[in-house]
């Protein structure tokens, strides 16, 4: 998980760095952005920067669980290897 608002570098920049990585494994790692500082347009900006999901706090455990399951299902459908 990644927060949209962090000291030194913002979550948008981190997303872009990870997604542009030379490592295919790193570049395809699912990323859920979880933030308490939700602003209009952030979801779209995060998804455009490469987020797999965007959740604003307060988030219910069931919502987080559903997001993780959806991302894992998509990864399995693409044939991505499971991590241990």
C-alpha positions as CSV (number, residue, x, y, z in Angstrom):
1,X,0.0,0.0,0.0
2,X,1.1,3.5,-0.7
3,X,-0.1,6.8,0.8
4,X,-0.8,9.7,-1.6
5,X,0.7,12.2,0.7
6,X,4.2,11.5,2.1
7,X,7.1,13.6,3.2
8,X,9.9,14.3,0.7
9,X,8.2,12.6,-2.3
10,X,4.5,12.3,-3.0
11,X,2.7,9.1,-3.8
12,X,2.1,10.1,-7.5
13,X,5.9,10.3,-8.0
14,X,6.5,7.0,-6.3
15,X,3.9,5.3,-8.5
16,X,5.5,6.7,-11.6
17,X,9.0,5.6,-10.4
18,X,7.8,2.1,-9.7
19,X,5.8,1.7,-12.9
20,X,8.8,2.9,-15.0
21,X,11.2,0.5,-13.3
22,X,13.5,-1.6,-15.4
23,X,12.4,-4.6,-13.3
24,X,9.3,-6.2,-14.8
25,X,8.4,-7.7,-11.4
26,X,8.5,-4.4,-9.7
27,X,6.7,-2.6,-12.5
28,X,3.8,-5.1,-12.3
29,X,3.5,-5.2,-8.5
30,X,0.0,-4.4,-7.5
31,X,-0.2,-1.1,-5.6
32,X,-3.2,0.1,-3.5
33,X,-3.2,3.8,-2.7
34,X,-4.7,4.4,0.7
35,X,-5.0,8.0,1.9
36,X,-6.7,10.2,4.4
37,X,-6.1,13.3,2.3
38,X,-8.6,12.5,-0.5
39,X,-9.0,15.4,-2.9
40,X,-11.1,15.8,-6.0
41,X,-9.4,14.1,-8.9
42,X,-6.9,12.1,-6.9
43,X,-8.4,8.8,-7.8
44,X,-8.1,9.5,-11.5
45,X,-4.5,10.9,-11.0
46,X,-3.5,7.8,-9.0
47,X,-4.9,5.4,-11.5
48,X,-3.3,7.2,-14.4
49,X,0.1,7.1,-12.5
50,X,-0.3,3.3,-12.2
51,X,-2.2,2.5,-9.1
52,X,-4.1,-0.8,-9.0
53,X,-6.7,0.6,-6.6
54,X,-7.4,3.8,-4.8
55,X,-9.1,3.9,-1.3
56,X,-9.9,6.9,0.8
57,X,-9.9,6.6,4.6
58,X,-11.8,5.7,6.6
59,X,-11.8,2.4,4.8
60,X,-13.7,-0.6,6.0
61,X,-11.8,-3.9,6.3
62,X,-14.3,-5.5,3.9
63,X,-13.6,-2.9,1.3
64,X,-9.9,-3.4,1.5
65,X,-10.3,-7.2,1.5
66,X,-12.5,-6.9,-1.7
67,X,-9.9,-4.7,-3.4
68,X,-7.1,-7.1,-2.6
69,X,-9.1,-10.1,-3.8
70,X,-10.0,-8.3,-7.0
71,X,-6.4,-7.4,-7.7
72,X,-5.2,-11.0,-7.0
73,X,-7.9,-12.5,-9.2
74,X,-6.8,-10.2,-12.1
75,X,-3.2,-11.2,-11.6
76,X,-4.1,-14.9,-11.7
77,X,-6.1,-14.4,-14.8
78,X,-3.1,-12.7,-16.5
79,X,-1.0,-15.7,-15.4
80,X,1.2,-13.7,-13.0
81,X,3.2,-15.9,-10.7
82,X,2.1,-16.0,-7.1
83,X,4.5,-14.5,-4.6
84,X,5.3,-16.3,-1.3
